[in-house]
Amino acid sequence: MGWHAVASWTWDAQDETCGICRMAFDGCCPDCKFPGDDCPLMWGACNHVFHLHCILKWVHSQTSQPHCPMCRREWQFKA
C-alpha cells in the first residue's frame, strides 16, 4: 500500500471571476489551455484583479490612457 499525494491551489483574489472574460480565477482565460503560471492574475492599483492576458489585451485596445474596466480609474499595475 502506498500514498498518493493530492494538491490543489487557488489564487488569492477576492472575486471569483475575471471582470473581463468572466472565467473563474482558478481556471484560466480563454486564450490559455491550462490554469497556472502561464495565466497569472494581475492586480491594479485600484485592487481590481484580472487574468494577465485579459488586462493586457484591454490595455492595448485602449486608444488613450487605459482605465480599469471595473471602476474606470486610470489603470496602473499594482506595485
Residue pairs with C-beta under 8 A, 6 or more apart in sequence:
9 26
9 36
10 25
10 26
11 25
11 26
11 41
11 49
13 25
13 41
13 49
14 47
14 49
15 25
15 49
16 24
16 25
16 26
17 23
17 24
17 25
18 24
18 25
18 29
18 49
18 50
18 51
18 54
19 48
19 49
19 50
19 69
19 70
20 50
20 51
20 54
20 55
20 57
20 58
20 69
21 29
21 30
21 51
21 54
23 29
23 30
23 51
25 41
25 49
25 51
26 35
27 35
28 34
28 35
28 36
28 38
28 39
28 51
29 39
29 51
29 52
29 53
29 54
31 39
31 53
32 38
32 39
32 51
32 53
39 51
39 52
39 53
40 51
40 52
41 49
41 50
41 51
41 52
42 49
42 50
42 51
42 52
42 55
42 77
42 78
43 49
43 77
43 78
44 50
44 55
44 68
44 73
44 75
44 76
44 77
44 78
45 73
45 75
45 76
45 77
45 78
45 79
46 68
46 70
46 71
46 73
46 75
47 78
48 68
48 69
48 70
48 71
50 58
50 69
55 75
58 66
58 69
58 75
59 66
59 75
65 74
65 75
66 74
66 75
67 73
67 74
67 75
68 74
68 75
